[in-house]
Amino acid sequence: MKPIQLHEPCTFGAEEALVSQVLKSGDWGGDSAMVHICEKWFEESYGVSKVLLTHSCTGALELAALLCGLEEGDEVIMPSFTHPSTANAFMRCGAKPVFADIRADTMNLDTKHVASLCTAQTRAIVPMHYAGVSCEMNRILEIAKAHDLQIIEDAAHACHSQYHGKALGTMGTLGCLSFHATKLISCGEGGAIFINEPHLIERAEILLEKGTNRAAFRRGECSYYEWKDIGSSFAPSAMSAAVLFAQLQGIQKRVDAHRQIWSYYLHHLEALAQEHGFSLPSVPLGCDHNGYIFYIILSSHEERDALSKYLDEQGIASAFHFMPLHESEVGKMLGSKQGDLPVTEGTYVKLLRLPCHAGLMEEDLERVVDAIQSFFQTVKTAHNVDAAIAHYEKA
């Protein structure tokens, strides 16, 4: 029986033709026509003042940190439950990550904890929109306004998701997206930064262009370009942009497919979850999510591990997710944990992601649901829970 993968790159058919077109054009670089076509697509589709493509979401976050003007001793509040890139970007500027707890229903920032962490040294908040579901942005915007803070949205999971009708990535000072191979819209490696404050556009272009004003020179705004700031090489290649543009043409179709998969799992696992005490994802009112990830929260870390190993035996991939940053080797050295993070610590060890990609057919989803039902109804009964867990811990 064919294995069911957790993620699987899916194409729309125009990718090869567009890459071939770029190759024949000779316009291959980060300042190419294809790169700017993609940037224009985002600006027009989401109403962003300026969008710059980057080689990765990590690059977008690093560019965002530079634009924020962070210095040694500044503090940046972010979830501990996120990818290390979220923290790395700000630490490169000398800022200290301050880790906040998450909500149990969405795995997103707990705004009450965020508010309690603000100090005279706090300069920014980084909400990470987990699984494509928006953080409580209205409250985060209120906190930021009260403390004069910048907001950098880590929207790596959230391309084409919305919060009360606004695209994620467009509400903060800056927004960062990912087009990694595992993402809903992908070009293998890629990212974008949404610049929502017009006064940051000129410097953003300079930093992206290795610290030069080449973008202004290209537009005929100056007679030569020169070194203006300490930048880096953040731009992607035109070939990556060609793949991305092909993907963007089918973005609503892709989101619809993911939402259907997400809804299938929710509907077919709801009764089982109630019976056996595990949790399903929650989407608050006003959040129009993209269906990027479907996960379940088991009753214990041992049960999570046992189910994962059982699914693997059935040829079905599943996966855990982020180890909290404050519990990592670097996090412990930082000593950045601000009090207890009970939800983060108690939930991440029980989270299991299920296969979710546009290549899944209904029979694949049936296999996944049937396997989970089999685990709970046959393998894990009221009489042999400990034996089943012990068996899969040894496997």
C-alpha positions in Angstrom: 0.0 0.0 0.0 1.3 3.4 -1.0 2.7 5.4 2.0 0.9 8.6 2.9 3.3 11.5 3.3 3.0 14.3 5.8 3.8 16.9 3.2 4.1 16.6 -0.6 5.0 19.4 -3.1 2.2 19.9 -5.5 2.4 21.7 -8.8 -0.3 23.4 -10.9 1.4 22.7 -14.3 2.8 26.1 -15.3 6.0 25.8 -13.2 8.2 24.2 -15.8 7.1 26.5 -18.6 7.7 29.7 -16.5 11.1 28.4 -15.4 12.0 27.7 -19.0 10.9 31.1 -20.0 13.2 32.7 -17.4 16.1 30.5 -18.4 15.7 31.6 -22.0 15.4 35.3 -21.1 18.8 35.4 -19.3 17.1 37.6 -16.6 18.0 35.3 -13.7 18.9 37.5 -10.7 17.1 38.8 -7.7 16.3 42.1 -9.4 14.6 40.3 -12.3 11.2 40.9 -13.9 9.8 37.7 -12.5 10.7 38.6 -9.0 9.0 42.0 -9.4 5.9 40.3 -10.9 5.5 38.2 -7.8 6.0 41.3 -5.5 3.4 43.2 -7.5 1.0 40.2 -7.2 1.2 40.4 -3.4 0.9 44.2 -3.2 -2.2 44.2 -5.4 -3.8 41.1 -3.9 -3.4 42.1 -0.2 -3.1 45.8 -0.4 0.5 46.0 0.9 2.5 49.2 0.6 5.6 47.3 -0.5 6.5 43.6 -0.8 10.0 42.3 -1.3 10.7 38.7 -2.1 13.5 37.0 -0.1 15.4 33.8 -0.3 13.6 32.4 2.7 11.3 33.4 5.6 14.4 33.4 7.8 15.8 36.1 5.5 12.6 38.1 5.7 12.7 37.9 9.5 16.4 39.0 9.5 15.6 41.9 7.2 12.6 42.8 9.5 14.9 42.8 12.6 17.3 45.2 10.8 14.5 47.5 9.8 13.3 47.7 13.4 16.6 49.2 14.4 17.1 46.9 17.4 20.2 47.2 19.6 21.9 45.3 22.4 19.7 45.1 25.4 16.4 45.5 23.5 13.7 42.9 24.3 11.4 41.2 21.7 8.4 39.2 22.9 7.6 36.1 21.0 6.2 32.6 21.6 8.5 29.9 22.8 6.5 27.5 20.6 8.0 28.5 17.2 10.9 27.8 14.9 14.4 28.9 16.0 14.5 31.3 13.0 12.0 33.5 14.8 14.5 34.1 17.6 17.7 33.9 15.6 16.7 36.9 13.4 16.5 39.3 16.4 19.4 37.8 18.3 21.6 38.7 15.4 20.9 42.3 16.1 21.8 41.9 19.8 18.2 41.8 21.0 17.0 39.4 23.6 14.0 37.1 22.9 11.5 37.1 25.8 9.3 34.0 25.5 5.6 34.1 26.1 3.1 31.3 26.7 0.5 30.2 24.2 -3.2 29.5 24.2 -4.3 25.9 24.5 -7.0 26.3 21.8 -4.9 27.7 19.0 -1.3 27.3 20.0 -0.9 31.1 19.4 0.4 33.8 21.7 -1.5 34.3 25.0 -2.1 38.0 24.9 -2.5 38.3 28.7 1.0 36.9 29.2 2.3 39.2 26.4 0.9 42.2 28.2 2.6 41.2 31.5 6.0 40.8 29.9 6.2 44.4 28.5 9.0 46.4 30.2 10.9 49.6 29.5 13.3 47.5 27.3 10.6 45.9 25.1 10.8 47.1 21.5 8.7 44.6 19.6 6.2 41.8 19.6 6.5 38.9 17.2 3.1 37.0 16.8 3.6 33.7 15.0 0.3 32.6 13.4 0.4 28.8 14.1 -1.1 26.5 11.5 -2.4 29.4 9.5 -4.8 30.6 12.2 -4.4 34.2 13.3 -3.2 35.3 16.7 -5.5 37.7 18.5 -4.3 40.7 16.5 -6.7 43.3 17.8 -5.4 42.8 21.3 -1.8 42.6 20.2 -2.2 45.9 18.3 -3.6 47.5 21.5 -0.7 46.3 23.5 1.8 47.5 20.9 0.1 51.0 20.8 0.1 51.3 24.6 3.8 50.5 24.9 4.9 52.1 21.6 6.1 48.7 20.2 6.7 47.5 16.7 4.9 44.3 15.5 6.6 41.8 13.2 4.1 39.1 12.1 5.7 35.7 11.6 3.2 34.5 9.0 5.3 31.6 7.8 2.3 29.3 8.1 -0.3 31.8 7.1 -0.1 32.7 3.4 -3.7 33.6 2.3 -5.1 33.5 5.8 -7.1 36.4 7.2 -8.1 38.0 10.4 -11.4 40.0 10.2 -10.9 40.4 6.5 -7.3 41.4 6.6 -4.5 39.2 5.2 -2.1 38.0 7.8 1.2 39.8 7.5 -0.5 43.1 6.7 -1.5 44.3 10.2 1.9 44.7 11.9 4.7 47.0 11.1 6.2 44.2 9.0 5.0 40.7 8.0 7.1 37.7 7.0 5.9 34.8 4.8 7.5 31.4 3.9 7.4 29.5 0.6 9.5 26.6 1.9 9.0 23.1 0.3 6.7 22.1 3.1 4.4 25.2 2.9 1.0 25.5 1.2 2.4 27.7 -1.6 6.1 26.8 -2.3 9.1 27.5 -4.5 11.3 25.1 -2.6 13.0 27.9 -0.6 11.6 31.4 -0.5 10.0 34.1 1.5 8.6 37.6 1.4 8.5 40.6 3.7 5.4 42.9 3.7 6.4 46.5 4.5 3.3 48.1 6.0 4.9 51.3 7.1 5.9 53.4 4.0 8.7 55.2 5.7 10.6 51.9 5.9 10.5 51.1 2.2 13.6 53.0 1.1 15.8 51.4 3.7 14.3 48.0 3.1 15.3 48.2 -0.6 18.8 49.3 0.3 19.3 46.5 2.9 17.9 43.9 0.4 20.4 45.1 -2.3 23.5 44.4 -0.2 23.4 47.9 1.4 23.3 49.8 -1.9 20.7 52.1 -3.5 20.6 50.0 -6.6 16.8 49.8 -6.7 16.6 53.6 -6.9 19.2 53.6 -9.6 17.3 51.0 -11.6 14.2 53.3 -11.5 16.3 56.3 -12.7 16.0 58.1 -9.4 19.8 58.6 -9.1 22.7 58.7 -11.7 24.7 55.9 -9.9 24.4 53.6 -7.0 26.7 53.3 -4.0 27.1 51.6 -0.6 24.6 53.3 1.7 24.0 50.9 4.6 25.1 47.5 6.0 22.8 45.1 4.1 23.1 41.6 2.8 22.0 39.4 -0.1 18.4 38.6 0.7 16.8 38.3 -2.7 15.8 35.0 -4.4 16.6 33.9 -8.0 14.3 34.5 -10.9 13.9 30.7 -11.2 12.5 30.5 -7.7 10.2 33.4 -8.4 8.9 31.6 -11.6 7.9 28.6 -9.6 6.3 30.8 -7.0 4.3 32.8 -9.6 2.9 29.6 -11.1 1.8 28.5 -7.6 0.2 31.9 -6.9 -2.0 31.5 -9.9 -3.7 28.6 -8.1 -3.6 29.8 -4.6 -7.3 29.8 -3.9 -7.6 26.3 -5.3 -4.8 25.2 -3.1 -6.3 26.8 0.0 -9.7 25.3 -0.8 -8.1 21.8 -1.1 -6.4 22.2 2.3 -9.6 23.5 3.9 -11.5 20.5 2.6 -8.9 18.1 4.1 -8.9 20.1 7.4 -12.7 19.9 7.5 -12.7 16.2 6.7 -10.5 15.4 9.7 -12.5 17.7 12.0 -15.8 16.1 11.0 -14.6 12.5 11.1 -12.5 12.7 14.3 -14.9 14.8 16.4 -16.9 11.9 18.0 -13.7 9.9 18.5 -12.0 12.9 20.2 -14.9 13.4 22.6 -14.9 9.6 23.4 -11.2 9.3 24.0 -10.3 12.7 25.4 -8.0 14.2 22.8 -8.4 17.7 21.3 -8.9 19.0 17.8 -7.8 22.4 16.4 -9.9 25.5 17.2 -10.5 28.5 14.9 -11.7 31.6 16.7 -14.4 33.8 15.2 -13.0 36.2 12.6 -10.1 33.9 11.6 -10.3 32.7 8.0 -7.5 30.2 8.0 -5.8 28.5 5.1 -5.9 24.9 6.4 -2.2 24.5 6.3 -1.8 22.1 9.2 -4.2 19.7 11.0 -3.0 18.5 14.4 -4.5 16.7 17.4 -3.5 17.1 21.0 -3.4 13.7 22.8 -4.1 13.1 26.5 -0.4 12.4 27.2 3.0 12.5 25.6 3.2 8.7 25.8 -0.1 8.3 24.0 1.1 10.7 21.3 4.3 8.7 20.8 2.4 5.4 20.7 -0.1 6.7 18.1 2.7 8.1 15.9 4.4 4.8 15.9 1.2 3.0 15.2 0.5 5.2 12.2 4.0 4.7 10.9 3.4 0.9 10.9 0.3 1.6 8.7 2.4 3.5 6.2 1.0 6.9 7.4 3.4 9.7 8.2 2.8 12.0 11.2 5.0 14.4 13.1 5.5 16.3 16.3 6.3 20.0 16.1 8.5 22.7 17.6 10.5 22.0 20.8 9.9 25.1 22.9 12.8 27.5 22.5 13.2 28.1 26.2 13.8 24.4 26.7 16.4 24.1 23.9 20.1 24.3 24.5 20.4 27.9 23.3 17.2 28.9 25.2 18.6 27.6 28.5 21.9 29.5 27.9 19.9 32.7 27.3 17.9 32.3 30.5 15.1 34.1 28.7 12.1 32.2 30.2 9.9 34.7 31.9 8.1 32.7 34.6 6.3 29.5 33.9 5.0 28.6 30.4 2.6 25.9 31.5 0.5 25.6 28.3 3.6 25.5 26.1 5.3 22.9 28.3 2.2 20.8 28.7 0.9 20.9 25.2 3.8 20.5 22.8 4.6 17.0 24.0 1.1 15.9 23.2 0.7 17.5 19.7 0.7 15.3 16.6 0.4 16.6 13.0 -1.5 14.5 10.5 -0.9 14.4 6.7 -2.2 17.5 5.0 -1.4 18.4 1.4 -3.2 18.9 -1.8 -2.1 15.5 -3.2 -4.3 13.6 -0.7 -7.3 11.8 -2.0 -10.4 11.0 0.0 -9.3 7.3 0.3 -6.1 8.6 1.8 -8.0 10.6 4.4 -10.2 7.6 5.1 -7.1 5.5 5.8 -5.7 8.1 8.2 -9.0 8.3 10.1 -9.5 4.5 10.1 -6.0 4.0 11.5 -6.6 6.5 14.3 -9.9 4.8 15.1 -8.2 1.4 15.1 -5.6 2.7 17.5 -8.2 3.9 20.0 -10.8 1.2 19.6 -8.5 -1.9 19.2 -4.9 -1.2 20.2 -5.6 1.2 23.0 -8.6 -0.1 25.0 -9.5 0.6 28.6 -7.7 -2.6 29.6 -4.4 -2.4 27.7 -3.5 1.2 27.6 -0.2 0.8 29.5 0.7 -2.3 27.5 0.1 -0.6 24.2 2.1 2.5 25.2 4.9 0.3 26.5 4.9 -1.7 23.2 5.3 1.4 21.0 7.8 3.0 23.3 10.1 0.0 22.7 9.4 -0.2 19.0 
